[in-house]
């Protein structure tokens, strides 16, 4: 089974799908945060002084220690004095940019589950609906990641779990892990079941969503060790190190989404394709393009022949004279494409 899953992941271009999703996920996160900041700015406009002060105090407690209350207060004043027209103009832009992740996710799931994409209107309707679900879950995911216990190095000899100092109660950091796991599981389960065109059964979706959510939470726990021991962001400067950390984190997050989708597709009954995506597209090309491809291959392998390859019509097979030895630096291609049956 593991070999079959790996073959399906490779034939589906799983690494490339993860890279595409990582960029779209990063774009969506900033859009959703911008959307929530716009809502916060509008609420601060109509709220009283007491509510504003309580909001600043809560933000100060929840944010990491190096973000001071003065910075939060300055941010609050900036939101209060932002022009109305700017907030209203940014609202539809944030909605549109935030929903693009789910459009890209649908395309990736169509590859994994062998489905056709929805029409433009239906595709965007599902994307906006999923954006609302994600906007409701993202505070839980972000705050649970901030409150989760950290694996810290003790005296250079070992590692141990340590709670986040900004929260009260010894059990709260560990409850945050469960909350983050549940929020990721719900989001991934809904994504696999409903974003995939034609829907996917619950019995096939939940194992993949469970695996992906578990990998995400485990990665959140060990990511600080990875940052300190492998990435060394301070060696690249503050900005470059931060960008490197963000890119690595979101690529891993997108990779877990793809892995969970592959598990769900396997339980749904889908196996590895007979060929990878580039080979499939090459074989599906129209006859004239295939003849041009053959001619280009012959010219690359045997440049001394010139234009001796004759292709009179799509129905007539090409005829070749006796071929000399290929050029030493010419690319080599198999005579026929390898075909592997789907695993059963």
N, C-alpha and C positions, 0 to 999 in steps of 0.2 A: 504493500500500500504506500509506504513512504517513497519508494522509487517511482511509483506511478504519480504521486502528488508532485514530486520534484520535476518529473518530465512534463506534466501539465503546466506547472508554474513556469518552466523554462520556455515551453512552446507558446504560452500565452504572453510572453514578454513581461513577466512579472516584475523584473527589476525596473524596466522602463515605465511600466504603469505606476510603480511606487514613486519614481522620480517626478512624474507628471502630477500625481496626487499630492506630493509634498509641497510643490509650489502652489497648487490651488488651495491646499489647506492653510498654508501660511497667509495667502491673500484673503481667504475667508475669515480667518481669525482676526486680522486687523480690521476687516470690514465690520464684523460683529461687535468688536470692542468699540469701534467708532460709532456704530448704531446705538449701543448702550450708553455711550458718553453723551450722545445727542439727547437721548431720553432723559439722562441725568441732568443735563443742562436745562432742559425744559422744566423739569420738576423743581430745580433750584430757583428758577425764575418765579414760580408761583408759590413757593413754600415760605414759611416764616423763618426768623432768625434761629429759633430753637431747633427746628428740624435740620437746618443747614449745619449747625454746630454738631448735632448728633451724627450727621453723615460724615463730617470731617473726622470726628473721633473714631467712628467705626472703621473708616478707611485707614486711619493711622494704626489701629490695632491689627488689621488684617494684612497689611502690606509688610514686606520684609523690614528688618530693623534699620537698614541703611537709608531707607526712604523716610525722611523726617516729616514731622507735622507741618513745618514751614513750607515744605514742597507741596504737601497736599493742600494747604490753605491757598498757596499761590495758584495751584491748578483749579481750585474751586472758584477763585476770583476770575480766572480766565474764562471758565465756562459761563459764569454769570454775565460777563460783559461781552460775550460773543454776539455778533449781530443776528437778529432773527432771520433775515434773508439767507445768511450763510448756513444756519442750522437747517432751514427748510430745504435749501438746495442740496445739502449733503445727504439728506435723508434718503431720497430715491437712489442716489449713487451708491450709498452703503448697502441698500437692499439688493441692488443689481449685482454689485461685486461680491457680496456675501453668498448669493445664490449660485454663483458660477462653479463653486466647488462641487455641488451636487449634480450639476450638468456634466462635469468631467467625471465624477464618480459613476454616473449612469453609463457613460461611454466605456469606462473600465469594466463595469459589471456586465455590459453587453458582450465584451470579449470573453470574459471568464465563463459566463452562463450561455454563450452562443445565442444571443437574442438580437433582435433588430431594435434600433433606437425609436423612441416616440417622436411624434411630430413636434414642431417647435413650441406650439402653445401648450400641449400636454406636458412636454418636458419642463418648461418653465413653471407651470402650475405645481408640479411635484417639487421642483427646486425651491420655490418660495415657501411651500408648506414645510419642507424639511428644514429650511432656514429658521422658521419659527420654533420648531422642535429643538434645534441646536441652540438657539438663543436662550431658550428656557433652561437647557442643560449646561451650557458653558460656564455659568457662575459656579455650579456645583463642581464641575471638573477642575476649573482653575483654583478655586478655594481649597478643594480637597488635595490638590497637588501641593499647594502652599502649606497646608496643615499636616500633610503626611509625615510620618517619622522618617528620619534620615539615617542612612548607614554611615557611621563616622568611624574614623581610624582612632584607636585607643593606644597611645604611647608607642605608635609605630609597630605594634605587635599583632593587632587583630582589629576586627570590626564589630560594631554593636549598633543596635537601633537606638536612636535618640529622638525624642519628641521635639516639635517646633516650639521654641520658647515663647512665641507671641500669643499663644492660646492657653486658656485656663483649663484645668482638668487633665489628669494623667491619661484618661481613656479617649479624649477627644481626637488626638492625632491618629489613633488607630481606627476610630470610627470613620475618620475622613477617608481612610483607604477603602473601606467598604462602600462609602458613598460615591467615591470616584469610580470604583469598579462597577457599581450598579448603573451609574450614569453612562459610562462608556458602553456597557452591555446593552442598555436600552437603545442608545443611538445607533449602534452597529446592527442590532437585530432589526430595528425599523428600516435601516438603510438596505440591508440585504433582502428583506421581505418585500418592500414596497418601491424602492428606487429601481430595482431590477425590473425591466418591462415584462409583463406577464406574471409578475409576482413569483415568489419562492415560498415553498411550504415551511411552516414553523419547524417541523421535525428536522428539516435540512439546514435551517438557518441558525438555530440556537447553538449547536456545537461550535460553528465557526465564530459566531459573535462572542461566545464564552471564551474561546481560546484567544481571540484578538484582545478582549478586555483584560484578560489575565496578563498577557504579554505587555500591554500598555502600563498596567499598574506596577508590574515587576520592573519595567524599564524606568518608571518614575522613581522608584526606590534606589536603584543602582546608578542612576544617571549622574548624581553628584560625584560619585567615585570615578566615573568615566571622565567627567570634566577635569577633575583635579589630577588624575593619574595618567590620562591619555591625551586629552586635547590641550591641556596647559594654555588656557586662553590668555593668561598674562604675558606669555611669550610673544604674542602677536599684537599686543596693544589692546586697549579696552574695546574699541569699536570692532576691530577685526576678530578678536576673540569672541565677542558676543555674537557676531554674525555666524561664525563657525559653529558655535554651540546651538544656535537656533536651527541652522540647516541640518545638522546631524540629528537633532531631536525630531524634527518634522519628517525627515526621511524615514527614520525608524517607525514613527507613528503611521505613516502611509504604508510602509512595508507590512506592518501588522494587519492593517485593513485588507490588503491584498491577500495575505496568507489566510486570514479568516474567510474571505470570500472563496478562495480555492477549496478550503475544507467544506464549505457549504455546497459548492458546486459538485464536489466529489460525492457527497451524501445524496445530492439530487440525482446522481447517475451519470454525470458528465466525466469523460476521461480525456486523456491527452489527445490533441489533434494529430492527424497523420503527418502533418508538416508544420513547420513554424510559419509565422505570419508573412515574412518576405517571400518565402517559397510559394506559399498559397497564392499571394497576389501575382507573382510572376507567372504561375501556371494558369491563372484566371484572366490573363491579358488577352485582348483580341488577337486574331490570327496575324494581322500585319505587324503588330508590336512584337509578337513572338518571333516572326521572321526577322525583324530588325535586331532583336536580341541575339538570334542565332548568328546573323551576319556579323554583329559586333564581337561576339565571342570568337568566331573564326578569325577575324582580323586581328584580335589581340593575341591569339595563340599561334597563328601562322602568318606573320606580317609579310613574309616573302611571297605569299600567294596573290596578294592584291585583291582584286574583285572577282576571283574565279568562282565563288559560290553563286550558283544560279537558283533563283527562287521565282519561277514563272507565275505561280498562282498559289493561293492558299490550299487548294486541293491536291496540288502536285508536290510530292516530297522533294526536298532539296537534294541535289546531286553534287557529290564531291569527287574530285580526281584523287589520285594517290597522293597522300599527304606526306610531306617531309617531316623531319623532327621539329618539334616546336622550338621557338626561341628560348634561350636560357632564362631570360627574365620574364617570360610570359606567364600570366596566371593560369593555374590548372583548375579545371572544373570536371566533375564526374560526368560520365556519358549519360547517365540518367539520374533523376532526382531520387534519393532514397525514400522509400515509403515504409512507414511503420504502422502496423495496425493499431487501432485503439485498444488499450488494455481493458480487459473484462474481469 
